Amino acid sequence: MKFKSASLFVCGLLCCFSSTVWAQSVPEEPEWKESSVPPPPAFNIEKLVTFDVSSNSSLVFGVDPEAINISQSDGVVRYVMVAANASGARNVMYEGIRCETGEFKTYGRYSPEGRWNMVDNAEWRTMFGNMPSKHALRFAQAGACDNAGLPSSVNILVSRLKNPNFRTAQ
């Protein structure tokens, strides 16, 4: 009986020490870091693929497919978003979406003089917050994200945008 108690005690000690060793041998997941952001791409107003953001919005939102970049290195979809009203006035933004976390960032805004004004210390913001515009969330739902993942190609993203029945729930 004494042997059985000693064996159990030794087994218990071994389990304690092995779990400590095991916990130390599992590599930690590295902290996410954004890749170097490329400069804003050229865009063509004539080639915009538009999509609905809200039935209450008077703005029409669209992206030029040639200005979309899917970065596998950091998991960010970068694009130029154009918001135009009925009179033709436009807001143009260079943005990125992190599908994995449901966040977006505005890197810069295009001025009427034809220059990009980059945002100093741009920060990631949730797409699900109470914002005046839900364009980033709707763009993600309309095809820029594959749930919490990236679309496999720009062509697939664009074909989803062109399909009015793709994830129509808002």
Phi, psi and chi 1 to 4 in degrees:
 res  aa     phi    psi   chi1   chi2   chi3   chi4
   1 MET       -  -37.4 -161.2   56.3  138.0      -
   2 LYS   -62.8  -38.3 -147.2  174.8 -158.8 -175.6
   3 PHE   -63.3  -40.6  178.7   73.3      -      -
   4 LYS   -64.7  -41.6 -170.0  173.7 -176.0 -178.7
   5 SER   -65.2  -42.8  -63.2      -      -      -
   6 ALA   -65.5  -39.4      -      -      -      -
   7 SER   -63.8  -43.0  -63.9      -      -      -
   8 LEU   -64.4  -40.1  -73.1  173.7      -      -
   9 PHE   -63.4  -44.4  177.2   73.8      -      -
  10 VAL   -65.5  -41.5  169.7      -      -      -
  11 CYS   -62.4  -40.8  -75.1      -      -      -
  12 GLY   -62.7  -43.7      -      -      -      -
  13 LEU   -62.4  -43.4  -79.3  175.6      -      -
  14 LEU   -62.0  -39.7  -74.1  174.2      -      -
  15 CYS   -63.7  -41.7  -75.0      -      -      -
  16 CYS   -62.2  -47.8  -71.9      -      -      -
  17 PHE   -69.0  -38.1  -71.5  125.2      -      -
  18 SER   -69.2  -33.8   67.3      -      -      -
  19 SER   -68.4  -33.6   65.7      -      -      -
  20 THR   -66.7  -44.7  -57.2      -      -      -
  21 VAL   -64.2  -42.6  170.2      -      -      -
  22 TRP   -61.3  -43.7  174.9 -106.8      -      -
  23 ALA   -63.0  -33.2      -      -      -      -
  24 GLN   -79.0  -23.4  -68.9  174.7   -4.5      -
  25 SER   -86.4  -14.0   67.7      -      -      -
  26 VAL   -78.4  119.0  175.3      -      -      -
  27 PRO   -67.8  139.5   21.4  -27.4      -      -
  28 GLU   -75.2  148.1  -70.8 -174.6   26.4      -
  29 GLU   -70.4  127.1 -171.9  173.6  -46.0      -
  30 PRO   -65.5  147.9   21.5  -27.3      -      -
  31 GLU   -68.3  138.4 -171.8  173.4  -38.6      -
  32 TRP   -65.7  140.4  177.5   83.8      -      -
  33 LYS  -137.7  132.7 -175.5  175.1 -177.7 -156.1
  34 GLU   -72.6  137.7 -174.5  171.4   14.5      -
  35 SER   -66.7  169.0  -60.6      -      -      -
  36 SER   -60.8  126.7 -147.4      -      -      -
  37 VAL   -80.7  123.4  177.5      -      -      -
  38 PRO   -68.0  158.1   18.5  -23.1      -      -
  39 PRO   -63.2  158.1   13.3  -18.6      -      -
  40 PRO   -56.7  135.0  -19.2   28.9      -      -
  41 PRO   -78.0  161.2   28.1  -32.7      -      -
  42 ALA   -67.0  150.3      -      -      -      -
  43 PHE  -139.0  157.2   62.5   95.7      -      -
  44 ASN  -126.4  115.2 -174.4  -22.4      -      -
  45 ILE   -58.5  -31.9  -61.4  -67.1      -      -
  46 GLU   -70.5  -18.6  -56.2  -59.0  -41.9      -
  47 LYS  -104.8   12.4  -66.2 -175.9  177.4 -178.4
  48 LEU   -62.9  137.6  -65.5 -179.5      -      -
  49 VAL  -102.0  115.9  176.4      -      -      -
  50 THR   -93.3  159.2   60.5      -      -      -
  51 PHE  -150.9  155.5   58.6   96.2      -      -
  52 ASP   -79.1  135.8  -70.2  -31.8      -      -
  53 VAL  -104.8  -46.8  170.7      -      -      -
  54 SER  -158.5  143.5  168.3      -      -      -
  55 SER   -70.0  -17.4   57.0      -      -      -
  56 ASN   -87.5   -7.8  -60.6  -27.7      -      -
  57 SER   -90.5  138.1  177.4      -      -      -
  58 SER   -90.0   -3.1   61.3      -      -      -
  59 LEU   -89.4  147.6  -63.0  174.4      -      -
  60 VAL  -108.7  126.7  174.9      -      -      -
  61 PHE  -106.2  143.2  -71.1   85.7      -      -
  62 GLY  -158.9  162.2      -      -      -      -
  63 VAL  -131.6  147.0  -67.3      -      -      -
  64 ASP   -85.9  119.4  176.3   -6.4      -      -
  65 PRO   -54.2  -31.7  -24.8   33.1      -      -
  66 GLU   -74.9  -10.0  -67.3  177.9   21.0      -
  67 ALA  -102.3   12.7      -      -      -      -
  68 ILE   -99.1  134.7  -61.4  171.3      -      -
  69 ASN  -132.0  128.8  175.2  -84.3      -      -
  70 ILE  -105.6  110.5  -59.4  170.9      -      -
  71 SER   -93.8  110.5  172.3      -      -      -
  72 GLN   -72.4  -26.8  -62.6  -64.2  -30.0      -
  73 SER   -67.0  -34.0   64.1      -      -      -
  74 ASP  -125.8    0.9   61.0    4.7      -      -
  75 GLY    72.4   32.5      -      -      -      -
  76 VAL  -115.2  133.5  176.9      -      -      -
  77 VAL   -96.1  117.3  177.4      -      -      -
  78 ARG  -108.6  144.6  -67.6 -176.7 -178.4   86.5
  79 TYR  -160.6  166.1   53.3   91.6      -      -
  80 VAL  -107.7  120.5  173.0      -      -      -
  81 MET  -103.2  132.0  177.7   68.6   62.0      -
  82 VAL  -116.9  127.7  177.8      -      -      -
  83 ALA  -116.8  120.2      -      -      -      -
  84 ALA  -123.8  144.7      -      -      -      -
  85 ASN  -101.4  177.1   65.9   17.0      -      -
  86 ALA   -61.7  -28.5      -      -      -      -
  87 SER   -82.6   -5.5   67.7      -      -      -
  88 GLY    98.6   -3.6      -      -      -      -
  89 ALA   -67.6  140.9      -      -      -      -
  90 ARG  -129.0  143.8  -65.9 -175.7 -170.5  101.5
  91 ASN  -112.6  128.1  -74.1  -35.8      -      -
  92 VAL  -123.1  127.4 -179.2      -      -      -
  93 MET  -129.8  141.3  -62.0  141.1  -54.0      -
  94 TYR   -98.2  117.2  178.7   39.7      -      -
  95 GLU  -133.6  170.2  -62.4  179.9  -30.4      -
  96 GLY  -138.9  150.1      -      -      -      -
  97 ILE  -124.1  134.0  -71.4  179.5      -      -
  98 ARG  -104.0   99.7  -75.3 -171.0   67.8 -157.8
  99 CYS   -61.6  -37.2  -60.9      -      -      -
 100 GLU   -59.8  -35.2 -175.7  177.4  -12.1      -
 101 THR  -110.6   -6.0   60.0      -      -      -
 102 GLY    69.7   38.3      -      -      -      -
 103 GLU  -121.4  158.3  -63.6  174.7  -61.2      -
 104 PHE  -139.6  161.3   80.7  105.3      -      -
 105 LYS  -141.4  139.2 -179.9 -170.5  -86.4 -169.4
 106 THR  -100.5  115.5  -58.1      -      -      -
 107 TYR   -84.0  -34.4  -60.4  107.4      -      -
 108 GLY  -166.5  165.7      -      -      -      -
 109 ARG  -127.4  141.9  -68.1  178.8  175.7   80.4
 110 TYR   -88.9  129.7 -162.8   69.6      -      -
 111 SER   -88.8  158.5   72.5      -      -      -
 112 PRO   -60.6  -21.7  -22.9   31.3      -      -
 113 GLU   -79.9   -2.9  -64.5   80.5   34.0      -
 114 GLY    88.6   25.7      -      -      -      -
 115 ARG  -121.4  149.6  -69.5 -171.8  -39.7  -90.7
 116 TRP   -86.8  131.7  -77.9  104.3      -      -
 117 ASN  -108.5  106.6  -63.4  -46.0      -      -
 118 MET   -76.9  145.1  -57.4  -49.7  -72.6      -
 119 VAL   -82.9  124.7  175.1      -      -      -
 120 ASP   -72.4  134.0  -67.9  -30.2      -      -
 121 ASN    52.5   45.7  -58.6  -41.4      -      -
 122 ALA   -58.9  137.8      -      -      -      -
 123 GLU  -121.2  151.2  -66.1 -174.1   14.9      -
 124 TRP   -72.7  134.6  -69.5  100.7      -      -
 125 ARG  -127.6  150.6  -61.4  175.8  -72.1  165.6
 126 THR   -68.9  142.9 -179.1      -      -      -
 127 MET   -80.2  -12.3  -69.7 -172.5  -73.9      -
 128 PHE   -98.4    1.3  -56.9  101.4      -      -
 129 GLY   -74.2  177.4      -      -      -      -
 130 ASN   -87.6   86.6 -173.1   15.1      -      -
 131 MET  -113.7  157.0  -61.5  174.9  -63.1      -
 132 PRO   -64.2  -30.0    4.3   -6.3      -      -
 133 SER  -123.9  135.7  175.0      -      -      -
 134 LYS  -107.3   26.7  -64.3  -82.1 -170.4 -179.1
 135 HIS   -63.0  -38.6   69.3  -85.4      -      -
 136 ALA   -66.0  -43.5      -      -      -      -
 137 LEU   -62.5  -45.7  174.9   60.8      -      -
 138 ARG   -66.2  -36.2 -172.1   61.7 -165.4  124.0
 139 PHE   -63.4  -42.5 -179.3   52.7      -      -
 140 ALA   -61.7  -45.8      -      -      -      -
 141 GLN   -67.6  -31.6  -66.8  170.7  -27.2      -
 142 ALA   -80.8   -2.1      -      -      -      -
 143 GLY   143.5  -12.3      -      -      -      -
 144 ALA   -70.1  -22.3      -      -      -      -
 145 CYS  -124.3  149.4  -65.3      -      -      -
 146 ASP  -107.6   83.1 -168.0   -0.4      -      -
 147 ASN    58.2 -115.4  -67.1  -45.6      -      -
 148 ALA   -97.2   10.3      -      -      -      -
 149 GLY  -114.8  175.4      -      -      -      -
 150 LEU   -84.8  148.7  -62.8  173.2      -      -
 151 PRO   -67.0  153.4   19.8  -25.9      -      -
 152 SER   -73.2  -18.5   55.0      -      -      -
 153 SER  -161.3  163.0   71.8      -      -      -
 154 VAL   -64.4  -37.9  171.3      -      -      -
 155 ASN   -60.1  -41.6  -72.0  -20.0      -      -
 156 ILE   -67.3  -43.1  -72.5  175.5      -      -
 157 LEU   -56.2  -48.1 -173.1  161.1      -      -
 158 VAL   -66.2  -40.1  171.7      -      -      -
 159 SER   -65.2  -34.1   69.4      -      -      -
 160 ARG   -66.0  -42.5  -69.9  173.9  178.2  170.3
 161 LEU   -60.4  -37.3  -78.3  177.2      -      -
 162 LYS   -77.0  -15.8  -69.9  179.2  177.5  179.8
 163 ASN   -90.8  107.0  179.5   -6.0      -      -
 164 PRO   -65.7  -16.3   22.8  -29.9      -      -
 165 ASN   -93.9   -2.6  -62.9  -42.5      -      -
 166 PHE   -75.4  116.3 -175.7   79.9      -      -
 167 ARG    44.3   61.5  -67.1 -167.1 -159.5  148.8
 168 THR   -74.2  -13.9   55.4      -      -      -
 169 ALA   -67.9  136.6      -      -      -      -
 170 GLN  -116.0      -  -67.1 -174.7   24.8      -
